[in-house]
Amino acid sequence: MAEQISMPSSMGGLVRYFDDFKTKVELSPNFVVGVIVAIVILEYAFHNLI
């Protein structure tokens, strides 16, 4: 049988910075989608009024 060779595991130079940094302002995805929808509606309304 062939002998199994164990290769060292590596991350390939990738560094995860999100574990070290915590922001003070956190927005929920629902809030962001709501703001975008509101902007689109306002833009549509202003475009039709002028």
Biopython code that builds the backbone (N, CA, C, O; Angstrom):
import numpy as np
from Bio.PDB.StructureBuilder import StructureBuilder

atoms = [
    (1, "MET", "N", (0.831, -1.184, 0.000)),
    (1, "MET", "CA", (0.000, 0.000, 0.000)),
    (1, "MET", "C", (0.877, 1.249, 0.000)),
    (1, "MET", "O", (2.034, 1.226, 0.419)),
    (2, "ALA", "N", (0.290, 2.328, -0.479)),
    (2, "ALA", "CA", (1.022, 3.587, -0.528)),
    (2, "ALA", "C", (1.041, 4.227, 0.856)),
    (2, "ALA", "O", (0.073, 4.147, 1.612)),
    (3, "GLU", "N", (2.143, 4.851, 1.158)),
    (3, "GLU", "CA", (2.295, 5.528, 2.445)),
    (3, "GLU", "C", (1.621, 6.895, 2.370)),
    (3, "GLU", "O", (1.831, 7.630, 1.405)),
    (4, "GLN", "N", (0.801, 7.252, 3.388)),
    (4, "GLN", "CA", (0.118, 8.548, 3.395)),
    (4, "GLN", "C", (1.060, 9.608, 3.943)),
    (4, "GLN", "O", (1.726, 9.410, 4.960)),
    (5, "ILE", "N", (1.100, 10.740, 3.243)),
    (5, "ILE", "CA", (1.947, 11.855, 3.649)),
    (5, "ILE", "C", (1.044, 12.960, 4.171)),
    (5, "ILE", "O", (0.092, 13.355, 3.497)),
    (6, "SER", "N", (1.330, 13.456, 5.351)),
    (6, "SER", "CA", (0.548, 14.536, 5.947)),
    (6, "SER", "C", (1.209, 15.872, 5.609)),
    (6, "SER", "O", (2.367, 16.113, 5.950)),
    (7, "MET", "N", (0.452, 16.732, 4.934)),
    (7, "MET", "CA", (0.948, 18.055, 4.576)),
    (7, "MET", "C", (0.527, 19.055, 5.657)),
    (7, "MET", "O", (-0.534, 18.897, 6.261)),
    (8, "PRO", "N", (1.341, 20.074, 5.902)),
    (8, "PRO", "CA", (0.969, 21.078, 6.909)),
    (8, "PRO", "C", (-0.223, 21.920, 6.440)),
    (8, "PRO", "O", (-0.317, 22.295, 5.271)),
    (9, "SER", "N", (-1.116, 22.200, 7.367)),
    (9, "SER", "CA", (-2.282, 23.021, 7.064)),
    (9, "SER", "C", (-1.890, 24.490, 7.133)),
    (9, "SER", "O", (-1.152, 24.902, 8.027)),
    (10, "SER", "N", (-2.381, 25.269, 6.196)),
    (10, "SER", "CA", (-2.083, 26.702, 6.214)),
    (10, "SER", "C", (-3.291, 27.482, 5.738)),
    (10, "SER", "O", (-4.192, 26.921, 5.115)),
    (11, "MET", "N", (-3.312, 28.777, 6.030)),
    (11, "MET", "CA", (-4.404, 29.647, 5.612)),
    (11, "MET", "C", (-4.077, 30.337, 4.294)),
    (11, "MET", "O", (-4.911, 31.090, 3.791)),
    (12, "GLY", "N", (-2.932, 30.121, 3.729)),
    (12, "GLY", "CA", (-2.589, 30.729, 2.456)),
    (12, "GLY", "C", (-2.401, 32.226, 2.538)),
    (12, "GLY", "O", (-2.634, 32.921, 1.549)),
    (13, "GLY", "N", (-1.992, 32.744, 3.665)),
    (13, "GLY", "CA", (-1.755, 34.173, 3.812)),
    (13, "GLY", "C", (-3.003, 34.975, 4.146)),
    (13, "GLY", "O", (-2.936, 36.201, 4.234)),
    (14, "LEU", "N", (-4.119, 34.325, 4.330)),
    (14, "LEU", "CA", (-5.349, 35.048, 4.645)),
    (14, "LEU", "C", (-5.384, 35.398, 6.128)),
    (14, "LEU", "O", (-5.086, 34.571, 6.990)),
    (15, "VAL", "N", (-5.757, 36.643, 6.400)),
    (15, "VAL", "CA", (-5.838, 37.098, 7.785)),
    (15, "VAL", "C", (-7.265, 37.555, 8.032)),
    (15, "VAL", "O", (-7.834, 38.283, 7.220)),
    (16, "ARG", "N", (-7.839, 37.138, 9.133)),
    (16, "ARG", "CA", (-9.198, 37.532, 9.477)),
    (16, "ARG", "C", (-9.141, 38.681, 10.476)),
    (16, "ARG", "O", (-8.854, 38.475, 11.655)),
    (17, "TYR", "N", (-9.419, 39.903, 9.994)),
    (17, "TYR", "CA", (-9.364, 41.075, 10.852)),
    (17, "TYR", "C", (-10.681, 41.327, 11.570)),
    (17, "TYR", "O", (-10.707, 42.060, 12.558)),
    (18, "PHE", "N", (-11.782, 40.733, 11.095)),
    (18, "PHE", "CA", (-13.080, 41.047, 11.689)),
    (18, "PHE", "C", (-13.187, 40.551, 13.120)),
    (18, "PHE", "O", (-14.063, 41.002, 13.857)),
    (19, "ASP", "N", (-12.326, 39.639, 13.531)),
    (19, "ASP", "CA", (-12.360, 39.174, 14.918)),
    (19, "ASP", "C", (-11.808, 40.220, 15.880)),
    (19, "ASP", "O", (-12.174, 40.235, 17.055)),
    (20, "ASP", "N", (-10.931, 41.094, 15.390)),
    (20, "ASP", "CA", (-10.262, 42.065, 16.246)),
    (20, "ASP", "C", (-11.001, 43.393, 16.340)),
    (20, "ASP", "O", (-10.826, 44.118, 17.319)),
    (21, "PHE", "N", (-11.815, 43.727, 15.358)),
    (21, "PHE", "CA", (-12.428, 45.045, 15.286)),
    (21, "PHE", "C", (-13.925, 44.942, 15.554)),
    (21, "PHE", "O", (-14.619, 44.138, 14.932)),
    (22, "LYS", "N", (-14.414, 45.747, 16.469)),
    (22, "LYS", "CA", (-15.846, 45.785, 16.765)),
    (22, "LYS", "C", (-16.311, 47.230, 16.615)),
    (22, "LYS", "O", (-15.791, 48.123, 17.285)),
    (23, "THR", "N", (-17.281, 47.462, 15.747)),
    (23, "THR", "CA", (-17.769, 48.814, 15.516)),
    (23, "THR", "C", (-18.793, 49.209, 16.584)),
    (23, "THR", "O", (-19.441, 48.351, 17.182)),
    (24, "LYS", "N", (-18.928, 50.507, 16.813)),
    (24, "LYS", "CA", (-19.884, 51.001, 17.793)),
    (24, "LYS", "C", (-21.284, 51.095, 17.191)),
    (24, "LYS", "O", (-22.278, 51.007, 17.912)),
    (25, "VAL", "N", (-21.363, 51.273, 15.876)),
    (25, "VAL", "CA", (-22.645, 51.408, 15.197)),
    (25, "VAL", "C", (-22.899, 50.134, 14.410)),
    (25, "VAL", "O", (-22.125, 49.780, 13.520)),
    (26, "GLU", "N", (-23.984, 49.448, 14.741)),
    (26, "GLU", "CA", (-24.350, 48.240, 14.016)),
    (26, "GLU", "C", (-25.752, 48.420, 13.462)),
    (26, "GLU", "O", (-26.687, 48.726, 14.201)),
    (27, "LEU", "N", (-25.892, 48.227, 12.148)),
    (27, "LEU", "CA", (-27.180, 48.368, 11.487)),
    (27, "LEU", "C", (-27.694, 46.995, 11.091)),
    (27, "LEU", "O", (-26.947, 46.151, 10.596)),
    (28, "SER", "N", (-28.970, 46.792, 11.318)),
    (28, "SER", "CA", (-29.557, 45.509, 10.924)),
    (28, "SER", "C", (-29.790, 45.513, 9.415)),
    (28, "SER", "O", (-29.993, 46.574, 8.825)),
    (29, "PRO", "N", (-29.765, 44.351, 8.793)),
    (29, "PRO", "CA", (-30.020, 44.288, 7.353)),
    (29, "PRO", "C", (-31.415, 44.807, 6.978)),
    (29, "PRO", "O", (-31.595, 45.388, 5.907)),
    (30, "ASN", "N", (-32.392, 44.599, 7.852)),
    (30, "ASN", "CA", (-33.743, 45.102, 7.577)),
    (30, "ASN", "C", (-33.769, 46.633, 7.522)),
    (30, "ASN", "O", (-34.467, 47.210, 6.689)),
    (31, "PHE", "N", (-33.025, 47.278, 8.388)),
    (31, "PHE", "CA", (-32.955, 48.736, 8.385)),
    (31, "PHE", "C", (-32.327, 49.251, 7.096)),
    (31, "PHE", "O", (-32.819, 50.211, 6.503)),
    (32, "VAL", "N", (-31.247, 48.617, 6.664)),
    (32, "VAL", "CA", (-30.550, 49.047, 5.449)),
    (32, "VAL", "C", (-31.463, 48.887, 4.232)),
    (32, "VAL", "O", (-31.538, 49.779, 3.388)),
    (33, "VAL", "N", (-32.150, 47.761, 4.145)),
    (33, "VAL", "CA", (-33.069, 47.543, 3.020)),
    (33, "VAL", "C", (-34.212, 48.557, 3.069)),
    (33, "VAL", "O", (-34.630, 49.067, 2.030)),
    (34, "GLY", "N", (-34.716, 48.849, 4.255)),
    (34, "GLY", "CA", (-35.779, 49.841, 4.392)),
    (34, "GLY", "C", (-35.351, 51.225, 3.943)),
    (34, "GLY", "O", (-36.111, 51.921, 3.270)),
    (35, "VAL", "N", (-34.149, 51.630, 4.304)),
    (35, "VAL", "CA", (-33.643, 52.943, 3.888)),
    (35, "VAL", "C", (-33.481, 52.988, 2.367)),
    (35, "VAL", "O", (-33.818, 53.994, 1.743)),
    (36, "ILE", "N", (-32.980, 51.929, 1.778)),
    (36, "ILE", "CA", (-32.796, 51.891, 0.329)),
    (36, "ILE", "C", (-34.145, 51.969, -0.378)),
    (36, "ILE", "O", (-34.288, 52.696, -1.361)),
    (37, "VAL", "N", (-35.138, 51.224, 0.118)),
    (37, "VAL", "CA", (-36.478, 51.272, -0.481)),
    (37, "VAL", "C", (-37.069, 52.670, -0.343)),
    (37, "VAL", "O", (-37.690, 53.168, -1.282)),
    (38, "ALA", "N", (-36.889, 53.306, 0.802)),
    (38, "ALA", "CA", (-37.411, 54.663, 1.006)),
    (38, "ALA", "C", (-36.759, 55.650, 0.041)),
    (38, "ALA", "O", (-37.437, 56.523, -0.500)),
    (39, "ILE", "N", (-35.470, 55.521, -0.175)),
    (39, "ILE", "CA", (-34.767, 56.414, -1.104)),
    (39, "ILE", "C", (-35.275, 56.199, -2.529)),
    (39, "ILE", "O", (-35.466, 57.160, -3.274)),
    (40, "VAL", "N", (-35.491, 54.950, -2.902)),
    (40, "VAL", "CA", (-36.007, 54.667, -4.250)),
    (40, "VAL", "C", (-37.398, 55.264, -4.420)),
    (40, "VAL", "O", (-37.691, 55.848, -5.464)),
    (41, "ILE", "N", (-38.257, 55.132, -3.419)),
    (41, "ILE", "CA", (-39.611, 55.689, -3.501)),
    (41, "ILE", "C", (-39.564, 57.209, -3.587)),
    (41, "ILE", "O", (-40.280, 57.801, -4.394)),
    (42, "LEU", "N", (-38.726, 57.854, -2.763)),
    (42, "LEU", "CA", (-38.593, 59.312, -2.826)),
    (42, "LEU", "C", (-38.054, 59.760, -4.174)),
    (42, "LEU", "O", (-38.534, 60.744, -4.737)),
    (43, "GLU", "N", (-37.083, 59.065, -4.687)),
    (43, "GLU", "CA", (-36.511, 59.403, -5.993)),
    (43, "GLU", "C", (-37.565, 59.293, -7.086)),
    (43, "GLU", "O", (-37.655, 60.155, -7.961)),
    (44, "TYR", "N", (-38.358, 58.232, -7.033)),
    (44, "TYR", "CA", (-39.436, 58.037, -8.011)),
    (44, "TYR", "C", (-40.477, 59.152, -7.900)),
    (44, "TYR", "O", (-40.940, 59.673, -8.915)),
    (45, "ALA", "N", (-40.844, 59.514, -6.674)),
    (45, "ALA", "CA", (-41.850, 60.562, -6.457)),
    (45, "ALA", "C", (-41.332, 61.918, -6.944)),
    (45, "ALA", "O", (-42.071, 62.652, -7.600)),
    (46, "PHE", "N", (-40.090, 62.261, -6.639)),
    (46, "PHE", "CA", (-39.524, 63.537, -7.068)),
    (46, "PHE", "C", (-39.365, 63.587, -8.589)),
    (46, "PHE", "O", (-39.512, 64.647, -9.198)),
    (47, "HIS", "N", (-39.071, 62.467, -9.183)),
    (47, "HIS", "CA", (-38.914, 62.418, -10.645)),
    (47, "HIS", "C", (-40.257, 62.665, -11.337)),
    (47, "HIS", "O", (-40.295, 63.312, -12.384)),
    (48, "ASN", "N", (-41.342, 62.167, -10.779)),
    (48, "ASN", "CA", (-42.648, 62.340, -11.389)),
    (48, "ASN", "C", (-43.264, 63.695, -11.085)),
    (48, "ASN", "O", (-44.125, 64.148, -11.839)),
    (49, "LEU", "N", (-42.853, 64.364, -10.002)),
    (49, "LEU", "CA", (-43.399, 65.664, -9.668)),
    (49, "LEU", "C", (-42.784, 66.786, -10.490)),
    (49, "LEU", "O", (-43.443, 67.788, -10.769)),
    (50, "ILE", "N", (-41.547, 66.625, -10.872)),
    (50, "ILE", "CA", (-40.838, 67.704, -11.592)),
    (50, "ILE", "C", (-40.852, 67.458, -13.081)),
    (50, "ILE", "O", (-40.307, 68.256, -13.843)),
]
sb = StructureBuilder()
sb.init_structure("model")
sb.init_model(0)
sb.init_chain("A")
sb.init_seg("    ")
for serial, (resi, resn, name, xyz) in enumerate(atoms, 1):
    if name == "N":
        sb.init_residue(resn, " ", resi, " ")
    sb.init_atom(name, np.array(xyz, "f"), 0.0, 1.0, " ", f" {name:<3s}", serial, name[0])
structure = sb.get_structure()
